[in-house]
Amino acid sequence: GGGGGVGGGVGGSSSRLHSASNPARPLPYSTTTTPSSQLKETQRLSQPSQSHTHGRAHSHSSTHTQTHSNPSQSQSQSSHTNAKVVHTRKLRLASASDRAHWDNLANLFSIIQSCEMLEKAYAYKSIDYDSYRKECGMLINHFKTTRKLTQLHSNQDISQFMRNYNLSCPVAFERLVEIGVPHGEGGGKQKKLVAEVVQHFITVMDSLRLHMTAVDELLPLLSELADSVNRSQTTFAGLDRVMNWLTRLNSMKASDELNEEDERQLGLDLDSAYAAFHKSLE
């Protein structure tokens, strides 16, 4: 996801910057539990290998042997083993939807951390403004899409998420949550309205790529896109086709879904309208 968009752009410079400013301190993700690491650890613990089983049996045998020489040490090892069993039960995932949920949280974690590194790299002039603006715009758009997928709608939800995983990224929080546009583009109401149109276009197109074809999934996204276009007072080719889709979805039931042909046609109409919208800004 989102984090990957910036990996190639600023990964090297931002890593060198971090090492130069604090060489004795490891990167945050080396000492912090992340949603991705929790998911991987859960999958590992949920499917123990034969070598692990043998290792636990060997450990039990060794503990039994040492009981005669040091009973207190044996009791401590036994308590530690029991604690691990309880921990495994707590982390075990129930279904594929749980794994998808953790994947989305991992993407959100990566986006926030990448934005923090990008902002620091730009502040110390490790990258030029054009590269910063491009990468930051991509991160902001991916953040807003991923935020919907994780259902963290309010700013307080994002703050709690960051506290839960010890994610200390105040600059990224300000850029992604509070400002919503790259540095240097915050001036002027029109620029912010245009950024909202871009965000809603990308959100709808990403949803289609994830095969979200139910009416109750697409209709709110298309409505937000139409509202943002109206507020920006921009006109461009293909807007009429987007509005036709909005009218059509309004006439369908919430449980209805687009078939494969309609899904492809809506995707094509959105791509064409998005390209025309960008051209109208030139």
Phi, psi and chi 1 to 4 in degrees:
 res  aa     phi    psi   chi1   chi2   chi3   chi4
   1 GLY       - -129.7      -      -      -      -
   2 GLY   -66.9  -39.6      -      -      -      -
   3 GLY   -62.1  -32.0      -      -      -      -
   4 GLY   -66.0  -25.4      -      -      -      -
   5 GLY   -61.5  -28.7      -      -      -      -
   6 VAL  -101.6   -8.4   76.3      -      -      -
   7 GLY   -56.9  -45.6      -      -      -      -
   8 GLY   -73.5  -30.1      -      -      -      -
   9 GLY   -75.6  -41.9      -      -      -      -
  10 VAL  -132.4    4.0  -60.0      -      -      -
  11 GLY   -55.5  -48.2      -      -      -      -
  12 GLY   -67.3  -50.1      -      -      -      -
  13 SER   -66.2  -39.7   58.6      -      -      -
  14 SER   -69.8  -33.7   58.4      -      -      -
  15 SER   -67.0  -41.5  -62.8      -      -      -
  16 ARG   -65.3  -37.9  -68.5 -167.1  -62.4  -89.2
  17 LEU   -62.4  -43.7  170.5   62.8      -      -
  18 HIS   -64.4  -43.0 -169.3  -78.1      -      -
  19 SER   -66.1  -37.9  -60.6      -      -      -
  20 ALA   -70.3  -36.3      -      -      -      -
  21 SER   -78.7  -27.3   60.1      -      -      -
  22 ASN  -151.8   74.2 -165.8   -6.8      -      -
  23 PRO   -65.9  -23.0   24.0  -33.4      -      -
  24 ALA   -85.6  -10.9      -      -      -      -
  25 ARG  -107.4  127.3 -178.1  179.9  177.9 -175.3
  26 PRO   -70.5  165.9   26.0  -32.9      -      -
  27 LEU   -63.0  152.9  -70.6  173.4      -      -
  28 PRO   -57.5  -37.8  -23.6   31.5      -      -
  29 TYR   -76.6   -4.2   46.5   76.0      -      -
  30 SER   -83.2  -18.7   64.5      -      -      -
  31 THR  -123.1    1.2   58.6      -      -      -
  32 THR  -113.4  135.4  -56.8      -      -      -
  33 THR   -71.5  126.4  -59.6      -      -      -
  34 THR  -111.0  162.1   68.2      -      -      -
  35 PRO   -57.0  -37.0  -24.7   33.7      -      -
  36 SER   -66.7  -42.6  178.6      -      -      -
  37 SER   -68.2  -34.2   64.6      -      -      -
  38 GLN   -64.1  -41.9  -77.4 -166.8   -7.6      -
  39 LEU   -63.8  -44.0  176.0   57.6      -      -
  40 LYS   -65.3  -41.6  -68.7  178.6 -179.2  178.2
  41 GLU   -64.9  -37.5  178.7   66.3    9.7      -
  42 THR   -64.1  -45.1  -60.4      -      -      -
  43 GLN   -63.7  -36.0  -67.3  171.7  -22.8      -
  44 ARG   -67.8  -43.8 -176.8 -177.4   70.1   80.4
  45 LEU   -72.9  -28.6  -66.4  174.5      -      -
  46 SER   -73.1  -20.3  -61.6      -      -      -
  47 GLN  -127.9   74.1  -60.9  177.1   -4.8      -
  48 PRO   -67.2  138.5   24.2  -32.7      -      -
  49 SER   -83.2  169.3   63.0      -      -      -
  50 GLN   -64.5  -34.3 -176.0  177.2   -0.6      -
  51 SER   -67.9  -35.8   60.5      -      -      -
  52 HIS   -67.6  -40.7  -69.6  164.8      -      -
  53 THR   -62.3  -43.3  -56.5      -      -      -
  54 HIS   -63.9  -38.0  176.2   72.1      -      -
  55 GLY   -63.7  -39.7      -      -      -      -
  56 ARG   -68.1  -37.6  -73.6 -163.8  -64.9  -90.4
  57 ALA   -65.0  -40.8      -      -      -      -
  58 HIS   -65.1  -40.1  178.8   72.0      -      -
  59 SER   -63.6  -37.4  175.3      -      -      -
  60 HIS   -66.7  -38.9  176.8   71.3      -      -
  61 SER   -65.3  -41.4  175.6      -      -      -
  62 SER   -65.3  -38.4  -61.0      -      -      -
  63 THR   -62.9  -40.9  -57.7      -      -      -
  64 HIS   -64.1  -38.0  178.9   72.6      -      -
  65 THR   -66.7  -35.9  -58.0      -      -      -
  66 GLN   -83.5   -3.7  -65.3  173.2    0.7      -
  67 THR   -61.2  -37.1  -59.1      -      -      -
  68 HIS   -70.5  -30.3  -59.0  -72.9      -      -
  69 SER   -91.6  -32.0   58.2      -      -      -
  70 ASN  -149.1   83.2 -165.4  -16.4      -      -
  71 PRO   -62.0  -37.5  -19.8   31.1      -      -
  72 SER   -65.2  -37.6   60.3      -      -      -
  73 GLN   -66.3  -39.8 -178.3  179.5   -0.2      -
  74 SER   -62.9  -41.7  174.8      -      -      -
  75 GLN   -65.4  -38.5 -176.1  177.0    0.9      -
  76 SER   -63.9  -42.5  174.4      -      -      -
  77 GLN   -66.2  -38.5  -69.6  177.7  -10.5      -
  78 SER   -63.9  -42.1  177.1      -      -      -
  79 SER   -63.7  -39.2  -60.4      -      -      -
  80 HIS   -63.7  -40.3  178.4   66.5      -      -
  81 THR   -63.6  -44.3  -56.5      -      -      -
  82 ASN   -62.4  -38.9  -68.0  -24.1      -      -
  83 ALA   -62.6  -38.7      -      -      -      -
  84 LYS   -65.5  -37.4  -72.6 -179.3   64.4  177.4
  85 VAL   -63.2  -44.2  171.4      -      -      -
  86 VAL   -63.1  -41.5  173.6      -      -      -
  87 HIS   -62.0  -39.8 -174.0   57.7      -      -
  88 THR   -63.4  -40.8  -58.2      -      -      -
  89 ARG   -64.4  -34.6  -71.2  173.4 -177.8  169.6
  90 LYS   -70.2  -33.7  -73.3 -176.5  177.9  179.8
  91 LEU   -87.3  -14.1  -72.9  177.9      -      -
  92 ARG   -64.0  129.8 -173.6  166.1  -64.3  161.4
  93 LEU   -86.7  150.9  -61.2  178.9      -      -
  94 ALA   -94.0  -32.8      -      -      -      -
  95 SER  -154.3  176.1   63.2      -      -      -
  96 ALA   -66.1  -31.0      -      -      -      -
  97 SER   -64.5  -33.0   61.3      -      -      -
  98 ASP   -65.2  -42.6  -70.3  -25.4      -      -
  99 ARG   -63.9  -39.9  -69.4 -168.5  -68.3  -88.3
 100 ALA   -63.9  -38.3      -      -      -      -
 101 HIS   -62.3  -45.1  173.1   70.1      -      -
 102 TRP   -67.9  -33.8  -76.0  105.5      -      -
 103 ASP   -61.6  -43.5  -79.4  -20.6      -      -
 104 ASN   -64.5  -40.1  -69.2  -30.4      -      -
 105 LEU   -65.1  -37.8  -70.6  180.0      -      -
 106 ALA   -64.3  -39.8      -      -      -      -
 107 ASN   -63.1  -42.1  -71.7  -24.1      -      -
 108 LEU   -62.7  -43.2 -174.8   64.2      -      -
 109 PHE   -57.7  -46.8 -175.6   99.0      -      -
 110 SER   -64.3  -39.6  176.6      -      -      -
 111 ILE   -64.4  -45.8  -69.4  168.8      -      -
 112 ILE   -63.4  -44.6  -65.0  172.7      -      -
 113 GLN   -65.2  -40.1 -165.4  172.7   63.2      -
 114 SER   -65.2  -38.9  -62.9      -      -      -
 115 CYS   -65.0  -39.2 -175.2      -      -      -
 116 GLU   -60.9  -44.6 -177.3   78.6    6.3      -
 117 MET   -66.3  -38.4  -62.7  172.2   68.2      -
 118 LEU   -64.0  -45.2  174.9   65.6      -      -
 119 GLU   -62.0  -40.0  -68.9  -69.9  -28.3      -
 120 LYS   -68.4  -40.2  -70.4  179.6  178.6  179.3
 121 ALA   -62.2  -41.2      -      -      -      -
 122 TYR   -69.4  -38.1  176.2   66.3      -      -
 123 ALA   -62.6  -33.8      -      -      -      -
 124 TYR   -96.6   14.6  -72.5   97.0      -      -
 125 LYS    59.2   34.2  -57.4 -175.1 -177.0  -57.5
 126 SER   -81.0  -18.3  -61.6      -      -      -
 127 ILE  -135.0  157.5   58.0  173.3      -      -
 128 ASP   -81.8  167.8   58.6   78.2      -      -
 129 TYR   -66.6  -39.2  178.1   71.5      -      -
 130 ASP   -61.8  -42.9  -70.7  -22.2      -      -
 131 SER   -65.9  -41.9  -62.0      -      -      -
 132 TYR   -61.0  -48.2  160.2   79.8      -      -
 133 ARG   -61.9  -40.6 -177.6  177.8   60.0 -179.2
 134 LYS   -65.0  -49.5  177.5 -177.9  176.6 -179.0
 135 GLU   -67.5  -40.2  -62.6  -65.9  -17.2      -
 136 CYS   -66.4  -39.4 -171.8      -      -      -
 137 GLY   -61.8  -41.2      -      -      -      -
 138 MET   -63.8  -43.2  -68.1  173.5   58.7      -
 139 LEU   -63.5  -41.2  -77.2  174.3      -      -
 140 ILE   -63.1  -43.8  -69.6  171.1      -      -
 141 ASN   -65.3  -43.3  -69.2  -29.9      -      -
 142 HIS   -66.7  -35.6  -72.2  -47.4      -      -
 143 PHE   -62.1  -44.7  168.9   78.1      -      -
 144 LYS   -67.2  -35.4  -68.6  177.0  178.7  178.2
 145 THR   -69.5  -47.2  -59.5      -      -      -
 146 THR   -65.4  -33.4  -52.2      -      -      -
 147 ARG   -60.8  -38.6 -176.7  177.8 -174.8  174.1
 148 LYS   -67.1  -40.1  -68.8  179.9 -179.1  -67.4
 149 LEU   -66.0  -33.5  -65.4  175.7      -      -
 150 THR   -87.1   -7.4   56.0      -      -      -
 151 GLN    61.1   33.0  -62.3 -177.9   -4.3      -
 152 LEU   -97.3   82.1  -59.2  177.5      -      -
 153 HIS   -80.6  -38.6  -59.3  -64.2      -      -
 154 SER   -93.3  162.0   67.6      -      -      -
 155 ASN   -63.1  -33.3  -66.3   -4.0      -      -
 156 GLN   -64.9  -34.4  -69.9   75.2   15.3      -
 157 ASP   -62.8  -42.8  -69.0  -22.5      -      -
 158 ILE   -65.9  -41.5  -60.4  -63.7      -      -
 159 SER   -61.4  -42.2  -63.8      -      -      -
 160 GLN   -66.7  -39.2 -175.3   61.8   47.5      -
 161 PHE   -59.2  -44.1  168.4   79.6      -      -
 162 MET   -67.3  -36.6  -64.7  174.1   67.2      -
 163 ARG   -68.7  -38.0  -74.3 -166.9  -63.8  -91.0
 164 ASN   -60.0  -33.8  -71.7  -14.6      -      -
 165 TYR  -112.8   21.4  -64.2  102.3      -      -
 166 ASN    51.6   41.5  -60.7  -38.7      -      -
 167 LEU   -95.0   96.0 -171.8   57.1      -      -
 168 SER   -92.8   92.0  178.8      -      -      -
 169 CYS  -137.1   70.2  -61.9      -      -      -
 170 PRO   -65.3  -35.8   23.0  -33.2      -      -
 171 VAL   -68.3  -41.1 -178.6      -      -      -
 172 ALA   -65.0  -39.2      -      -      -      -
 173 PHE   -60.7  -43.4 -178.6   85.1      -      -
 174 GLU   -63.7  -43.0 -179.3 -177.4   17.1      -
 175 ARG   -70.9  -45.8  179.9   65.5   55.6 -160.4
 176 LEU   -79.8  -40.7  -64.3  171.5      -      -
 177 VAL   -96.9  -46.5  179.5      -      -      -
 178 GLU   -89.2  -38.9  -63.2  177.6  -12.7      -
 179 ILE   -95.4  -55.3  -61.5  177.6      -      -
 180 GLY    83.9    2.4      -      -      -      -
 181 VAL  -138.7  155.5  -67.6      -      -      -
 182 PRO   -62.1  160.3  -23.1   34.0      -      -
 183 HIS   -60.1  135.0  178.9   77.3      -      -
 184 GLY    92.2   -7.4      -      -      -      -
 185 GLU  -116.2   11.4  -65.8 -171.8    2.4      -
 186 GLY   -80.5  -15.7      -      -      -      -
 187 GLY   -79.9  133.7      -      -      -      -
 188 GLY    96.5  127.7      -      -      -      -
 189 LYS   -66.4  -35.2 -177.9  178.6  178.8 -179.6
 190 GLN   -64.8  -38.0 -175.7   61.5   24.1      -
 191 LYS   -63.2  -39.4  -71.7 -176.9  177.4 -179.4
 192 LYS   -66.9  -39.0 -174.7  174.3 -178.1  179.7
 193 LEU   -65.0  -40.0  -67.4  174.6      -      -
 194 VAL   -64.6  -39.9  168.3      -      -      -
 195 ALA   -62.7  -35.0      -      -      -      -
 196 GLU   -67.8  -39.3  -70.5  179.5   -2.6      -
 197 VAL   -61.5  -44.9  174.8      -      -      -
 198 VAL   -60.3  -43.5  171.9      -      -      -
 199 GLN   -59.4  -46.0  168.3 -151.8  -28.8      -
 200 HIS   -70.8  -35.0  -68.2  -53.3      -      -
 201 PHE   -59.1  -49.5 -101.2  118.1      -      -
 202 ILE   -65.4  -37.0  -68.3  177.1      -      -
 203 THR   -62.4  -46.0  -61.2      -      -      -
 204 VAL   -65.7  -43.6  179.1      -      -      -
 205 MET   -67.3  -38.9  -68.4 -171.8  -68.3      -
 206 ASP   -65.1  -36.8  -75.8  -12.0      -      -
 207 SER   -63.7  -40.4  -60.9      -      -      -
 208 LEU   -65.6  -38.7  -84.5  180.0      -      -
 209 ARG   -64.6  -25.7  -66.6 -172.2 -177.4  100.2
 210 LEU   -88.5    8.8  -65.8  172.6      -      -
 211 HIS    60.2   39.6  -56.3  -68.6      -      -
 212 MET   -88.1   94.1  -63.0  170.3   60.0      -
 213 THR  -112.4    0.3   57.3      -      -      -
 214 ALA   -71.7  147.0      -      -      -      -
 215 VAL   -61.6  -41.9  172.0      -      -      -
 216 ASP   -70.9   -9.0   58.1   -7.4      -      -
 217 GLU   -93.5  -39.8  -66.0  173.9  -30.5      -
 218 LEU   -86.0  -36.1  -72.6  175.5      -      -
 219 LEU   -59.2  -46.0 -176.8   56.8      -      -
 220 PRO   -61.7  -36.1  -22.4   34.2      -      -
 221 LEU   -69.3  -42.3  -58.5  179.9      -      -
 222 LEU   -67.3  -34.4  -85.2  177.0      -      -
 223 SER   -65.0  -42.4  -63.1      -      -      -
 224 GLU   -64.0  -38.3  -69.7  176.9   -8.4      -
 225 LEU   -62.8  -46.4  171.8   59.9      -      -
 226 ALA   -63.0  -41.2      -      -      -      -
 227 ASP   -63.6  -42.1  -69.9  -18.0      -      -
 228 SER   -67.2  -35.9   64.3      -      -      -
 229 VAL   -65.2  -41.3  170.2      -      -      -
 230 ASN   -64.3  -39.9  -70.0  -26.8      -      -
 231 ARG   -68.1  -33.0  -71.6 -165.3  -60.1  -89.6
 232 SER   -78.1  -14.2   67.4      -      -      -
 233 GLN    55.3   42.4  -62.6 -179.5  -12.2      -
 234 THR  -109.4  146.8   54.7      -      -      -
 235 THR  -125.0  141.8   57.0      -      -      -
 236 PHE  -158.9  160.0   48.1   90.3      -      -
 237 ALA   -64.4  139.7      -      -      -      -
 238 GLY    95.0  -11.0      -      -      -      -
 239 LEU   -64.4  -35.6  178.0   59.4      -      -
 240 ASP   -63.1  -35.2   55.8  -23.2      -      -
 241 ARG   -69.8  -36.1  -70.6 -165.2  -67.5  -89.9
 242 VAL   -63.8  -42.4  174.8      -      -      -
 243 MET   -66.2  -35.0  -65.9  -57.1  177.7      -
 244 ASN   -62.8  -39.1  -71.5  -22.1      -      -
 245 TRP   -65.4  -37.4  -82.6  107.2      -      -
 246 LEU   -63.8  -42.2 -178.0   60.2      -      -
 247 THR   -64.7  -40.8  -58.0      -      -      -
 248 ARG   -65.2  -44.1  178.2  177.2  173.4 -178.9
 249 LEU   -65.6  -32.7  -68.1  178.1      -      -
 250 ASN   -65.1  -25.2  -90.9  -46.5      -      -
 251 SER   -89.6   -3.3   65.2      -      -      -
 252 MET  -100.3  163.9  -61.7  169.9   65.1      -
 253 LYS   -76.3  156.1  -62.7  178.8 -179.6  178.7
 254 ALA   -63.3  -32.0      -      -      -      -
 255 SER   -83.0   -8.7   57.7      -      -      -
 256 ASP   -69.4  154.0  -69.4  -18.9      -      -
 257 GLU  -131.4  149.6  -65.7 -172.2    6.6      -
 258 LEU   -73.9  140.4  -61.2 -179.2      -      -
 259 ASN   -78.5  177.1   57.2   35.2      -      -
 260 GLU   -62.0  -38.8 -176.7  178.5   -6.4      -
 261 GLU   -65.6  -44.7 -178.8  179.6   -7.3      -
 262 ASP   -66.4  -36.3  -73.3  -22.2      -      -
 263 GLU   -61.0  -44.7 -179.4 -176.6   -7.2      -
 264 ARG   -67.3  -38.1  -66.4 -179.9   62.0 -178.8
 265 GLN   -68.4  -41.5 -174.2   61.5   49.6      -
 266 LEU   -63.6  -40.2  175.1   56.2      -      -
 267 GLY   -60.8  -41.8      -      -      -      -
 268 LEU   -66.1  -43.2  177.7   61.8      -      -
 269 ASP   -63.9  -38.5  -69.7  -18.0      -      -
 270 LEU   -68.0  -42.1  -74.5  170.6      -      -
 271 ASP   -61.1  -43.3  -73.6  -22.1      -      -
 272 SER   -65.8  -43.2  -59.3      -      -      -
 273 ALA   -66.0  -38.2      -      -      -      -
 274 TYR   -65.1  -42.7 -176.4   55.5      -      -
 275 ALA   -63.8  -40.0      -      -      -      -
 276 ALA   -67.5  -35.2      -      -      -      -
 277 PHE   -64.1  -44.1  171.3   72.7      -      -
 278 HIS   -62.6  -39.7  -93.8  -72.8      -      -
 279 LYS   -65.2  -33.1 -171.1  174.0 -178.7  179.9
 280 SER   -68.8  -18.4   69.3      -      -      -
 281 LEU   -86.2  -12.6  -60.6  176.9      -      -
 282 GLU   -74.0      -  -64.3  176.6   -5.3      -
